[in-house]
Amino acid sequence: MKFIPSIVWGKSQLILNRCWDDCKAVAAVEFAIIMTFLSLVFIGLANYGLATFEKMELTSAARSGAQVALIDSSDSAAIKAAVVASTNSSISTSDVTTTEFCECADGSSITCGATCGDGSSNQYYFTVTATETYPLLLLPTTLVLTGSATVRTQ
């Protein structure tokens, strides 16, 4: 082992102290860069989770409207009111659409009331769709979320 004179050791200690202080500053800069990136990732995850939850709310509300359509598919005002009442979302009856369509037993589309090619009667279906414009967190943009449910009424 070599003996380091105190003069050299003192200079080395001074250099090490400067490096230690510089390393602290570098670590702070690295932390700021990493936290910026992680914050953006967490905001994106929060946006995705909240938008997914809102879409589930809309789908559940559309299912409630579809249940009302099973009772009386001709009363679209009651169906739309049921959709709006069954969600905590900020939708109105103008955000809800109802559609009736018919199919044959083989799945082909047909005009309601007409007879299918195989002589069977057509099947009536009713679709309820709820749409909402969802604002994203900390971003100046929105998403259009849609939930729908289809039931066979006859």
Secondary structure, 3 states (H helix, E strand, C coil): CCCCCHHHHHHHHHHHHHHHHHHHHHHHHHHHHHHHHHHHHHHHHHHHHHHHHHHHHHHHHHHHHHHHHHHCCCCHHHHHHHHHHCCCCCCCHHHEEEEEEEECCCCCEECCCCECCCCCECEEEEEEEEEEEEECCCCCCEEEEEEEEEEECC
